[in-house]
Amino acid sequence: MQYRINPKNGDKLSALGYGCMRFTKKGAFIDQEKAEREMLHALENGVNYFDTAYTYPGNEAAVGKFLAKGYRDKVYLATKLPQYLAKSYEDFDKFFYEQLKRLQTDHIDYYLLHMLSDFHSWERLVDLGIKEWIDEKKKSGEIINIGFSYHGGSAGFIAIVDAYDFDFCQIQFNYLDVHGQAGETGLRHAASKGLPVIIMEPLRGGRLVWGLPQKAKTFWEEASPKRSAAEWGLRWIWNYPETTVILSGMNSMDQIDENIRIAGEALPGIMPQSELELYDEARKLIRENTKVPCTGCSYCMPCPAGVDIPTCFNAMNVRMSDGWFNGLREYIMCTSLKTNPTNASKCIKCGRCEQHCPQGIKIRQELENITHELEGPAYKIAMKAAKLVAKF
C-alpha cells in the first residue's frame, strides 16, 4: 500500500480509502457479515481510511459494529454532518451525537460538512454558529480534523477553502471531470494551501467502467499497457501529487484486491506522456455526443444574474454521456440545492458572457436548451421533495 502524509498533522493515510456507501444489500438491509469480511480484508492489506455519512442508510451503524470488534484504533474514521438538514446550532449536536452512538466511538478523526455547494452554503452555517461549534468539538477532542465535501463550481470551492482554516477537503475528480465541479483548479488550490484532498467519484460511481460507450470501452481494452478501465481511471488520479486519498466504494474481494494492487504501484508523477495522451482520446470518444463544447475556462463568469454557466454546461454534458438521470442529478446537486441557486433558468439573456467565450458558444441559447431539458416535470418534483426534506 502507498501512503501519503497529511501535511497538517503528519497522519499517514492510505492512498486508497474505503468508501462505505456501496455495501452489498441483503434485501433492504446491509449484508453485515459480507461487509465486515470485506472491510477486514482491506484493513489487513493496508487500507486505513474509512468513509461513511449520516445519510447513507444503515451505513454508520454497519461500520460501527465492525470497528467495535477491536479495529477502531487501526483506522482513520471519516463521517459527515448533514449540514443541509441543520436549522440551528442545536442541530449540530443532535446529528453529531447520534453519529457517535451509531459508530460506537467517542471521536471522529476526519469530520466533514457534507455537500457544500457554494460559498453561500458555508455562510449559512457560519450564521448558525458552525465556527464556534467546531472550536468546541476540537477542544474536547471529539473531532480531530474538520473538513468539507463539495459539489459545485471551482470558484465557490476556492472561496470556501480561503474562508476558513480547514484541515482537509473532499471533491469529485476523475479523468472526465478535469474541469467539472472543483476540478483540477480546485485540487491544486487546496493542495497549495496545505490541505489533504480526498477524492470521491474517481470512476463516476462505476460509470467510467461499466457505463462507458462501446467505442471507449473498446479503446481501453486495446490500449497498451494492458489494464482494466478501472485501473486506467485510478492511475490517472494517483498520478497527481496533490491527491491524498482516493475513495472507492468496494463491495467485492476482487475489487478490493485490484484497487490495493493499483494503490501500491501508482506513484505520483510516474505516468509517461504517452499514457497521459491516451486519456485525451478516451475523453473524445466518451464525449462524442457532448452537447456543449465548454472547456470550463470560466471566462464567461461571473454572470450578473447568478448563473453558474460552466456548471450548467457540465451537467448537460453529463446528461449526454452518462444518461438523463445522471445529468439531472448533477444539475440539481450542483446548481439548485443552494441557498442562492445558480441554475440556467436565471439567465436574463444580457449576452455579456458571450463576449468573453473563447469557444464562441452561443451561451444564451444553450442555457435556454438546458432549462428546457433539465428543468422539466422531473426537476420540479425533485425540488419539491428536497424542500419537504429540508423542513424536517
N, C-alpha and C positions, 0 to 999 in steps of 0.2 A: 504493500500500500504506500502511496505517495502521501506525504503530509505537507501542509502549508501553514506557516506560522501566522497567527493573529498578531499584527504589529502593535495592537493596542495593549495586549496583556501577556503575549508570549504563548497563548494556548496553541497546542499542536493539533490542528484539526485535519481529519482525514479528507483527502481531496474528493472522495465520494461520500455523500451524505445519504442517509436512509430517509426518503420521503414516504411517510407512513400513510399518506392519503389513500393509496390504492391497495390496501389489504384485500385479500380474497374474501368474498362474502359466502356464507352458508345460509341460503335463504335471504332474510332481511338483515342478518347479523354477521359480524365479522367472524371468520373462522379462526378463533383464538389459537387453537393448537397449531395450525399451519403457520399463522403469522409469527408465533413465538419461535418455531423452528427456523424460520427464515431470518428473523431478527438476530437470533443467536448465531446462526451461520455467518451472517455479515459481521457481527461483533467479533467473533473468533478470528475473522480474517482481516481485521484492522479498521473496520468502519466504526467511528466513534461519535458521529454527529447524527442525531435522530430528530426529525422534524415532524411536528403534528400541529393541530389547531383546534380551538374551541368548537368551530362549526363543522368539523369533519365528523359525521355521525358515528358515535361509539369509539372513535379513534383514540382519544386521550385515555379513556378507560382501558383499552386494549394495551396500549403502551405501558400504562401504569402497572397493570398486572404482571407484565413481563419484567419491568425494571425492579419490582418489589421482590423478585426471586434472587436478589443478590447482585444485580447488574447496575444499579443506579449510579454508583461512583465510577463506573467504567465508561460512561458516555457523557457527552455534552448534550443536554436536553433543550430542545427549542420548541416553543409553542407560541400562540398568538392571541392577543387581545382582540375580540371582535369590536373594534372601535366604532364601527358604523352602527352598532346597536346601543352604544353608550349614550345616555342623555344627561348624565350628571356625574359629578365627582364620585358619588357613592357607587355608581355602576361599575367603575373600575375595580373596586374591591370585590363587588358581588361576583363578577366574572372571574377575577384572579383567584379568589379563594376556592371557588368551585373547581377551577382547573387544578390547583394544588391537591385537592381531595381526589379528583379523578386520577391524577398522575401518581398519587401516593408518595408525594415528596414535600419537602419544606422550602424548596427554592427552585428557580428556573435559571439555567445557565445562560440561555440566549432567548430573550423575550422580545417579541415583535408586535408592533402596532400593525394589525392586519389590514392589508389592502388600502393603503393611502392612494388616492388617485390624482391629487393635485395639491398645490400649496394651501388652498382653502381648507382642505380636509385636515391638514396639520393645524391651521389657525383655529379651526373649530375646537380641536382637542386642547389647544393652549387656553382658549377661553373657558373650558371646563376644568382647567387646573391640572392638565397632564404633567407639566414640568414638575410641579410640587409633588404629585403622586409618585413620579419616577424617583425623585430625590428621596422620598420616604422609604420606598421599597429597596432602593440600592443601599441606603444607610442601614436598613435592618438585615441586609444580606439575602432577602427573599428573591431579588432579581440581581443577577451578576452583570449581565450585559444587556443593554437596551438597543433595539433597532426597529426597523420597519420593513414591511414588504410593500411593493409598489406596482401599480398598474396605471399607466398614463403616459403622457409625453415626456421627452427628456428635459424640457425647460422646467416643468413642475418638479421633477425628481431632483434636479440640481438645486432648485430653490429650497427644497426640504433639507437636503444634505447640508447646505450652507447655513440653515437657520438654527441648528442645534448641534450640540456635541454628542452625536450618536456614537455607539460602539461598533455597529455593523449595519448592513442593509441587505435586502434581498430583491432581486429583479428577475424578470423573464429575459432570457437571452439564448439565442441559438443561431445557426448559420443563415436562417431565413429572416430573423428579426434583428439584423445588424443595425438597422435604423428605426425599427419599430419599438414602441414603448420607451424605456430608458435608453436602450440600445448601447452601442459601443461608446458613444459620447458620455452617457451616464456612468457606465462601468469605469471608464478611465478617470472621470472626475472624482468619483467616490474613492477610488484607489489612491488618487493624488492627495486626498485628504486623510489618508491613513486608515480608511475603513475596509475591513474584510468584506468581500462581496460574495453572497450566497446566490447561486444561480438556480432558478426554478424553470420548469418547462424547457429543459435542454433539447428535448425531442418533440416539443409541442404536444405533450400528452400522448406520445407514440405516433403522431401523425406523420413525423419525418421517418417513420419506419414502415408502419402498416398502411398509412394513408397516402403514400406517395403516388402521383400519377404514374402510369406504366412506363413512360419514357424515362422518368427519373429513376424509377426502380431498376430498370434495365441498365441505366448508366452506372449506378453504384455496383451492380452485380458484375459489370465488366471492367470496372476501374481497377487500377493497379497501384499499390499492393492490394491483395485480396482481403477485404474487410466487409463486415456487415454494415448496413445503412446506419444502425445504431452506433457502431464504433466510429464511423466517419463523423457522425454528429457530435459525439462526446469529445473526440480528439480535437476537433476544431475549437471547442470552448476551453479545454485544458491547455491549449497552445497559448492562450492569453495569460501572461504572468499576473494580471490583475484579478484573475479568477481565484477565489479561495476554496469554495466547496461547490460541487455540483450535486444537486438533489436528484435522486432517481426514485420514482415510485415503483419499486421492485416487488413483485409478488410471485416469483418462481425462483427455484435454486439456479436454474440455467441463467436467468437474468442477473442474479447476484454474482455468480461466478464470472460471467463475461465482463460485467462492469468492474469488478475488483481487479481482474487481469488488466483491463484497459487503464484503470486508475494507477496501476503500478508502472505502466510503461509510458504514458502520455505526459512527458515532462514539458514545462512551458518553453516556448520558443524553439522547439526542435523540428517542427514540421517544415519540410523543404518547400520552396516556392512552387515547384512542380505539382505538389499535392494541394497547396493552397489555391492554385488556379483551377483545380477541379470543382471547387465549390461555386465558382462563377458559372460554370456550365450547368451544374445541378440547379442553381437558383433560376437560371434562364429556362430550364425545362419545367421546373415547378410553376414558374410564373408565365408560362406561355399564354395562359388565359387572364393574365393580370389586367385589371380594368384601368388603373391609373398609373402612369409611368413616373410616380413620385419617388425621389431618392431620399427623402427625409432631411433635406438640407436646411429646412425651416427659414429660407429667405422670405417666404410669404408671411412670416409671423413677426410681431403679434397682430392678430386680427382685431380690429376695433370693435367688432360685435361679440368677441369672445369665443369664436370657433377655433378649435384645435385642428387646423387643416391637415397637417401630416398624419395625425392620429386617425382622423376620419378616413383619409385615403388608405391608410394601412388596414383598417377594418374592412374596407371594401375589397381590398386585395386578398385578405384572409378569406372573405366570403367566396371569392373566385377560386382560390387554390385549395381551401380546406372545407368548402361547403357552406351552405346558407346558415345553418345553426351556429357553426363556429364563428362565422363573420358577425352574426347578430350578438353572440356572447361577447366577442371582443369589443364591439361597438358600444354596447350597454355598459360594460365594465369600465371602459377607458374614456368614455365621453359623457355618459348620462348619470351614472351613480356618483354624482359630485354635489357639493354644496352649491357650486356655480357650474351648471352643465356647459359642455363645450361642443355639443352636437351640431350636425350640419344644418339643421333647420333654423339655426340662429342667424344664418348668413343674411345680410341686408343688401347684398349684390352691389356693394360700393365699387368693387373692382380693383381696390388698392393692391391686393395680393398678386393679381395677375401681372402688375407692372414689374414685379421682382422675381417671378418664377423663371429660373434658368432653363427649365424644360418646356416652357411655353404652354403649360397646361391651362386649359380653359376651366379655371378653378370654380367659378360661379356655376357653370353648367354641371360640373362633376359633383359639387355639393348638392345641387338640386336632384341629381340622379341618386345620390346616396340617401337623401331624405325619402325619396320615393321607394327605394329598395329596402332600406333598413329601419325606417320609422313607420312601418305599416301596422296592421292589426296586432301581430305577434309582439311587436315592440311595445305597443300601448298596454297590452295585457301584462307583459313582463314588468313594466314600470309601475303599474297599479299594484301588482303583487309586492314589488320591492318597497313601495311606500307603506303598504299594510304591515310588512315585516318590521319596518323602521319604527312603527308606533309602539311595538311591544318590547 
